[in-house]
Amino acid sequence: MYDDIVVPTDGSDYADSAAETAFDLADHHDATVHVVCAVDPGPLGKLRLPGDAASAEAAIEAKANQSVDRLEDRATERGLAVETATPSGPPGETILEYAEEAEADLVVMGTRGQGGVHRMAVGSVADYVIRFGDVQVLIAETDDG
């Protein structure tokens, strides 16, 4: 039923919880897991930062790579086929573009309330993916309900 499952991550506990659900589905369906983290520096992208990162964009990209690598390791430990990507762009649009390119059957993502009546149930990125995507979306329940 599922051959390719996209798992967006932002490194949060919500994304990690959704990844576990995606890994279970991938294991059951012998599907490939695609772990993706959108790198969206926004207006701070060219801002110079102290320390190792040359810019805000470099720092955001490094965090994205760490988040993706961590989930890749967990998927590999479970014996799953996994692909990773850290494309640049606004998260909702980037997730949908990646899902289309990967010919994904399903996007599994976490969410949390981020203000506003509608966003109390579904976060803004998840809301975007649900509303504008042509792929099935599973919003995974988190441990804290």
PyMOL commands that set and color helices and strands:
alter all, ss='L'
color gray80, all
select helices_A, chain A and resi 13-29+42-44+56-77+91-101+118-120+124-132
alter helices_A, ss='H'
color red, helices_A
select strands_A, chain A and resi 4-8+32-36+81-85+106-109+136-139
alter strands_A, ss='S'
color yellow, strands_A
deselect
rebuild
show_as cartoon
